[in-house]
Structures are given as structure tokens and as C-alpha cells.
Amino acid sequence: MKLRILGAVLLVAALAVTPALAQSKAPGVTDTEVVIGVSTPLSGPAATWGATGLGVEAWAKHVNEQGGVHGRKLRVVLRDDAYNPGRALVNLNEMKDSVFMNVGLLGSAIINAAKDFPHDNKFLVVNPYGNPSIWAAQPKEKLRYVFVNYPDYRDETEFLVTYAATNLGVNKFAIFYQNDAFGQPSLEGAKRAMAKLGGKASLIGPVPYEVADRELGSHALKLKESGADAVVIFSTTVHGANIVKEMAKVDFKPKILGSFPVGDHITMFRLAGQAWEGAYFNVLGTPLGEPAADRVAEIITKIEPKLKANPGTGLVGVAPTMLAVEGLKRAGRNLTRESFVEAMESIKDFTSEGLTGPITFGPNRRHGLNSVKLMKAENAAQNKISQVTGYQMFPPQF
């Protein structure tokens, strides 16, 4: 009789813990929610890019209003890393056992510091914003949990220089770039373009800046003294706006060629004003002013009013959230990190509701989209821009 009672007690105990065990199949997953971690610069020199994290959070709330994914609501854990690799690594370590995935890890220096983290911790990183060549240099087996939808900086700069030399009559180029893993690849891309142009253009004024720099007057003078016809800007939004204003102060008016990190035209017009008019700049996807972008911007700014000041960068956060949600939908109710990986590998020509070019992953492909689109800044007072080219599709790097 005692054995029967003991057996019954053990059975009841087993049944009692079964739901908890089921909930712990994957970190950050319960019967009712999926937790998404975001580490982003809400403060510091790249704080304007923190709007990407607010975009992730706002779109997650929108998904929840539609019922969530397979009966689970999305909960976003948003942490500030101030664009600092050490702080970002602390955030990731604190998140790895309590969130299901990271979305939108931002900064090439941060990605370089964290490049082994996904493999070492079997931790999902979806759509990190940073130099894709960092991931391309990793062994293939270390990329299982990484899904990248971001243009290669060398490819982008080569395109900008080639376009300007071929279509805008530019012969002499200078580059204003961040002196780290984010900005330095722009030099390589420019040199590749020069080689292919066969002497029709030259790079005469590379001018680096440090991320902590605030006064850029001397940088503007160096750019002017170079005698360049055009300046390629590979910088944060704030540094980009500041260098444009400083060049205007010294009456230096080259053609401006902006890389996509300065592609939020509303923010650039707000920070640089008329000095940004006439600039050619790349964007990652569909800009504000087009129906797909305006529809989503209206949704996220209602949910998060802070994004009204920076809606374009907010959209850059929404697109990867849509991608992550698509992976969750395909993975089904029995959600694990491994089932999510397999689901993401099935994605083909996904466009984030029209916000991006076609994204494709696979068992042997982790660089889902490598492209930019060229725009031109027209009128600051009206936030008016025009499209110069369609998507420029570059080969995936890995």
C-alpha cells in the first residue's frame, strides 16, 4: 500500500512539473510569450540609431494587438549599450538564458566583439546591423544561429564611387569615415572602384574621425584642402550632419555621397538643414514618402510617439522584427532555437511587407540581402527626396 501511495505521489509530482519543463524547452519561450532581446545605443554618440530598438518594440506590440504568434505574445527586453562593445557584451551575457533571440544588434565594433557569441552560446542573432565582412570571415560552422540582412560596406562604397564617377562627373573623391571596423571598409571599396575605373577617378582625401570626436571643423578644412569634387560620408547620423554643416561654414560645397547609415532623410534634414539638400545617399529599403513605409510608420508612431522624431530609423528596426516574426510563424508552436533556424532557412524572397528588397536564406546562406537604393535629398523644408536608382543587388558574402 505504501508503495502504491508513493507511486501516486511521484506521478502527481511528474505531472505538476511537466508544464514547466515544456516551457523551458527554449530560453525566453513559455506557453504565453516569446522574449526578444535588444541591445542598442539609447545613449552615447550613436543614440539616434537607438530608434531601431524602439521600432522593434513598437512592431512587437502591433503583432500582439493582432493576436501574437501561435498564441504567444512578444515581449521585448530593451537595453542600452551606448554603442560600447563592452556594455553590449554584458547585455548579451545577461540575456542569453532569458531571451529567445536578439534582434538588431548594432555597431560593427560591437559585432566584432560579439562575433563568437552566437556559436558559443547557441544564441540567435537576427539582422545585426554592422559590417557583414566580420561574419564572412567566420568559419561556416560558427554562423548557424546568425541571419544577416545588411549591405557589405565595400560593395556599397564601390557602387557610390562608380555611380558618381560615371553619372555625376566626379573625378576626385574624399572620404569622411569612422576610424574603426564600421568606417574603414569604405576605403577598400573606394579603392576597388578606382581600380575598375582605370584611372578615371582618384581618392585624394581620406579623412578619418574617432567616434568620440565632437568638433569637426578641422576635419572639414582637411576635406576642403584636398580639392575633392565629392565627399563620401561613412559615419553616424550625428557626425554626418555635423561634417556637412562644418563644410558649409568653410564654403566647401562638394557633391555629397552618403552611405546608408545617414539614410534617414528626415533626421538628416532636421540635423543638417539646407546643407543636406542635393546630397546623394543610400537607403536600406523603402523610404518614407512611399506607401509601404508610410503605412508602417503610421502604426509605429501611434504605438510609440517618440518615433515621430525619427520614424525612418524606426522603420529600420521594424523590418528585422517582421523577419523574426516570419521565422516564428514558420517554426510553429513547438518552438526551439533549432526549429527557428530551420524555419529561417526556408525563407525565400521575403520583403518585410514591402520595406526591403527580397531576402533569402538557406542551409548554406546566412547573408539574406546585400543591397542598397540610391536617393537624392531635394528640399529640407518639405522633407522631399527623390529616387535615383532601384535596388542595387550585390552578391551575398556568406
C-alpha positions in Angstrom: 0.0 0.0 0.0 2.8 2.4 0.9 4.5 1.7 -2.5 1.2 2.5 -4.3 0.9 5.7 -2.4 4.5 6.7 -3.1 4.0 5.9 -6.8 0.9 8.0 -7.0 2.7 10.9 -5.3 5.6 10.7 -7.8 3.2 10.6 -10.7 1.4 13.7 -9.5 4.7 15.4 -9.0 5.8 14.5 -12.5 2.5 15.8 -14.0 2.9 19.0 -12.0 6.4 19.8 -13.4 5.6 18.8 -17.0 4.2 22.3 -18.0 7.3 23.9 -16.5 9.6 21.6 -18.5 7.6 22.2 -21.6 8.0 25.9 -21.1 11.8 25.6 -20.7 12.5 23.9 -24.0 14.0 27.2 -25.2 15.1 30.2 -23.2 12.6 33.0 -23.4 9.8 30.8 -24.5 6.7 30.0 -22.4 3.2 28.9 -23.3 2.2 32.5 -23.5 5.1 34.5 -24.7 8.4 34.8 -26.7 11.0 37.2 -25.3 13.1 39.2 -27.8 16.3 40.9 -26.5 17.5 44.2 -28.0 20.9 45.8 -27.1 21.1 49.2 -28.8 22.5 52.7 -28.3 19.8 54.6 -26.5 22.6 57.0 -25.3 26.0 58.0 -26.5 27.4 59.0 -29.9 25.0 56.9 -31.9 21.9 57.5 -29.8 19.8 58.4 -32.9 20.2 54.8 -34.1 18.6 53.7 -30.9 15.3 54.3 -32.7 15.8 50.9 -34.3 15.2 49.4 -30.9 12.1 51.4 -30.4 11.0 50.2 -33.8 11.4 46.6 -32.7 9.4 47.2 -29.6 6.6 49.1 -31.4 6.2 46.4 -34.0 6.2 43.7 -31.4 3.3 45.5 -29.7 1.5 45.7 -33.0 1.9 42.0 -33.6 0.5 41.4 -30.1 -2.5 43.5 -31.0 -3.1 41.1 -33.9 -3.0 38.1 -31.5 0.7 37.4 -31.3 2.3 34.4 -33.0 0.8 30.9 -32.5 -0.9 32.1 -29.3 2.2 33.7 -27.8 2.7 37.4 -27.3 6.1 39.0 -28.0 7.9 40.7 -25.1 10.9 42.9 -25.9 13.7 43.4 -23.4 15.4 46.7 -24.5 18.8 47.6 -23.1 21.1 50.5 -23.7 24.7 49.7 -24.7 25.7 53.3 -25.6 27.4 52.0 -28.7 30.1 50.4 -26.5 31.3 46.8 -27.2 31.9 46.1 -23.5 28.4 47.1 -22.5 26.9 45.2 -25.4 28.6 42.0 -24.3 27.4 42.5 -20.8 23.8 42.8 -22.1 24.1 39.7 -24.3 25.5 37.6 -21.4 22.7 38.8 -19.2 20.1 38.0 -21.9 21.4 34.7 -23.3 19.5 32.4 -20.9 16.3 34.5 -20.6 15.5 35.7 -24.1 14.8 33.6 -27.2 16.8 35.7 -29.7 18.5 39.0 -30.2 17.2 41.3 -33.0 19.1 44.3 -34.4 22.5 44.1 -32.6 24.0 47.4 -33.7 27.6 48.5 -34.5 30.5 47.0 -36.3 32.8 47.2 -33.3 30.1 45.6 -31.2 29.6 42.8 -33.7 33.3 42.2 -34.0 33.5 41.8 -30.2 30.5 39.5 -30.2 31.2 37.5 -33.4 31.8 34.2 -31.5 28.9 34.7 -29.1 26.1 33.2 -31.1 28.0 30.0 -31.8 29.5 29.6 -28.3 26.1 30.1 -26.7 23.7 28.7 -29.4 22.2 32.1 -29.3 20.1 33.5 -32.1 21.1 36.8 -33.6 18.7 38.1 -36.3 19.6 41.0 -38.6 22.6 42.5 -36.8 23.5 46.0 -38.1 27.2 46.0 -38.9 29.9 45.2 -41.3 28.9 41.8 -42.9 32.6 41.0 -43.7 33.0 40.3 -40.0 30.6 37.4 -40.3 32.0 36.4 -43.7 35.4 35.9 -42.1 34.0 33.4 -39.6 34.1 29.7 -40.2 30.8 28.5 -41.7 30.0 26.3 -38.7 30.0 29.4 -36.5 27.2 31.0 -38.4 24.3 28.6 -37.7 22.5 31.0 -35.4 23.2 34.2 -37.3 20.9 35.7 -40.0 22.2 38.9 -41.7 20.2 41.3 -43.9 22.7 44.1 -44.4 24.8 45.5 -47.2 28.6 45.0 -47.4 30.3 48.3 -46.8 32.9 47.7 -49.5 30.2 46.9 -52.1 28.3 49.9 -51.2 31.2 52.3 -51.4 32.3 50.8 -54.7 28.8 51.5 -56.0 28.7 55.1 -54.7 32.1 56.0 -56.2 31.4 54.2 -59.5 28.0 55.9 -59.9 29.4 59.4 -59.1 32.3 59.0 -61.5 30.1 57.6 -64.3 27.0 59.7 -63.9 27.9 62.9 -61.9 31.2 63.8 -63.5 33.2 63.3 -60.3 37.0 62.8 -60.7 38.4 63.4 -57.3 37.0 61.8 -54.2 37.5 62.3 -50.5 36.1 60.0 -47.7 35.0 61.1 -44.3 34.8 57.9 -42.3 34.7 56.5 -38.8 38.1 55.1 -37.9 37.1 51.6 -36.9 35.5 48.4 -38.3 32.5 50.4 -39.4 34.2 53.1 -41.5 37.5 51.6 -42.6 36.0 49.2 -45.2 34.8 52.2 -47.2 38.4 52.8 -48.1 38.7 49.3 -49.6 35.5 49.8 -51.5 36.7 53.1 -52.9 40.0 51.6 -54.0 38.2 48.8 -55.7 36.1 51.3 -57.6 39.2 53.3 -58.6 40.9 50.1 -60.0 37.9 49.3 -62.1 37.5 52.8 -63.3 41.0 52.6 -64.8 42.4 56.0 -63.7 39.2 58.0 -64.5 39.0 58.9 -60.8 41.2 59.2 -57.8 41.0 59.0 -54.0 42.8 62.1 -52.7 41.4 62.8 -49.3 40.7 60.1 -46.7 39.8 62.0 -43.5 39.1 59.7 -40.5 37.3 60.7 -37.3 37.1 59.0 -33.9 33.7 58.1 -32.6 34.3 60.4 -29.5 35.0 63.4 -31.7 32.6 66.3 -31.4 34.3 69.2 -33.0 34.7 68.6 -36.7 35.9 71.9 -38.0 39.4 70.7 -38.6 38.1 67.7 -40.5 36.1 70.0 -42.8 39.2 72.1 -43.5 41.1 68.9 -44.4 38.4 67.8 -46.8 38.3 71.3 -48.4 42.1 71.4 -48.8 42.0 68.0 -50.5 40.4 69.7 -53.5 37.9 66.8 -53.9 34.9 67.1 -56.2 32.9 64.8 -53.9 33.0 63.6 -50.3 31.8 60.1 -49.4 30.4 60.1 -45.8 30.6 56.9 -43.8 29.6 57.9 -40.4 27.0 58.0 -37.7 24.0 60.3 -38.3 25.2 63.0 -35.9 28.8 63.0 -37.3 27.5 63.1 -40.8 25.2 66.0 -40.2 27.9 67.9 -38.4 30.6 67.4 -41.1 28.1 68.7 -43.7 27.4 71.8 -41.7 31.1 72.4 -41.0 31.9 72.1 -44.7 29.2 74.7 -45.4 30.8 77.0 -42.9 34.1 76.9 -44.7 32.3 77.4 -48.1 33.2 73.9 -49.3 30.4 72.6 -51.5 31.4 69.2 -53.0 28.9 66.6 -54.1 27.8 64.7 -51.0 27.6 60.9 -51.3 26.1 59.4 -48.1 26.3 55.8 -47.1 23.1 54.2 -45.9 23.7 54.9 -42.1 22.9 58.5 -42.9 19.9 57.5 -45.0 17.2 58.7 -42.7 16.5 61.9 -44.6 14.1 63.3 -42.0 16.7 63.1 -39.3 19.4 64.4 -41.6 17.2 67.4 -42.7 16.4 68.1 -39.1 20.1 68.0 -38.0 21.8 69.5 -41.1 19.0 71.6 -42.7 19.6 73.0 -46.1 23.2 71.8 -46.0 21.8 68.3 -46.8 20.0 69.4 -49.9 21.5 68.0 -53.0 23.1 65.1 -51.2 23.0 61.6 -52.8 22.5 58.9 -50.2 21.8 55.2 -50.0 18.9 53.6 -48.1 18.4 50.1 -47.0 14.8 49.8 -48.1 11.6 51.7 -48.8 11.9 55.3 -47.6 9.2 57.4 -46.0 7.0 59.0 -48.7 6.2 55.7 -50.3 3.0 53.8 -49.3 4.6 50.7 -47.7 6.8 52.8 -45.5 4.2 55.4 -44.6 1.7 52.7 -43.6 4.1 51.1 -41.2 5.4 54.5 -39.9 1.8 55.5 -39.0 1.4 52.3 -37.0 4.6 52.5 -35.0 4.4 56.3 -34.3 0.9 55.8 -32.8 2.3 53.0 -30.6 5.5 54.8 -29.7 5.2 58.6 -30.0 9.0 59.0 -29.5 9.4 57.7 -33.0 7.7 60.7 -34.6 11.1 62.5 -34.4 12.9 59.6 -36.0 10.5 57.5 -38.0 12.8 56.4 -40.8 15.3 54.8 -38.4 12.4 53.3 -36.6 11.4 51.5 -39.8 15.0 50.1 -39.9 14.1 48.4 -36.7 10.7 47.2 -37.9 12.0 45.3 -41.0 14.1 42.8 -39.0 11.3 42.4 -36.5 9.0 41.4 -39.4 11.7 38.9 -40.5 11.9 37.4 -37.0 8.2 37.1 -36.8 8.2 35.3 -40.1 10.7 32.8 -38.6 8.5 32.3 -35.6 5.4 31.7 -37.8 7.3 29.1 -39.8 8.8 27.4 -36.8 5.3 26.6 -35.4 4.0 26.1 -31.9 6.8 23.7 -30.9 9.4 26.5 -30.8 13.1 25.8 -30.1 16.1 27.6 -31.3 16.8 24.7 -33.7 13.3 24.8 -35.1 13.7 28.5 -35.6 17.0 28.0 -37.5 15.3 25.5 -39.8 12.4 27.9 -40.3 14.6 30.8 -41.2 16.5 28.6 -43.7 13.2 28.2 -45.6 12.7 31.9 -46.2 12.9 33.0 -49.9 12.3 36.4 -51.4 10.8 37.9 -48.2 10.3 41.6 -48.4 9.1 42.7 -44.9 5.8 43.9 -46.2 7.5 45.9 -48.9 10.1 47.6 -46.7 13.1 45.8 -48.1 14.4 44.0 -51.2 14.0 40.3 -51.4 15.6 38.4 -48.5 16.6 34.7 -49.0 18.3 32.4 -46.6 19.2 28.7 -46.8 21.3 26.0 -45.1 24.4 27.4 -46.8 23.3 31.0 -46.9 23.3 33.4 -44.0 23.6 36.7 -45.9 20.0 37.2 -46.8 20.2 40.5 -48.6 23.1 42.6 -49.8 21.7 45.7 -51.5 21.1 49.5 -51.3 19.0 52.0 -53.2 20.2 55.5 -54.1 18.2 58.6 -53.3 18.7 62.4 -53.5 17.8 65.0 -50.9 15.8 67.7 -52.6 14.1 70.1 -50.1 14.7 70.4 -46.4 11.5 72.4 -45.6 9.4 69.7 -47.3 11.5 66.7 -46.3 11.5 66.0 -50.0 13.7 63.3 -51.6 13.7 61.6 -55.0 14.7 58.1 -56.1 17.8 57.9 -58.3 18.2 54.1 -58.7 16.3 50.9 -57.9 17.9 48.3 -55.6 21.5 47.6 -56.4 21.8 43.9 -55.7 25.3 42.7 -54.7 26.3 39.0 -54.3 25.8 37.5 -50.8 29.1 37.2 -48.9 28.3 34.1 -46.9 
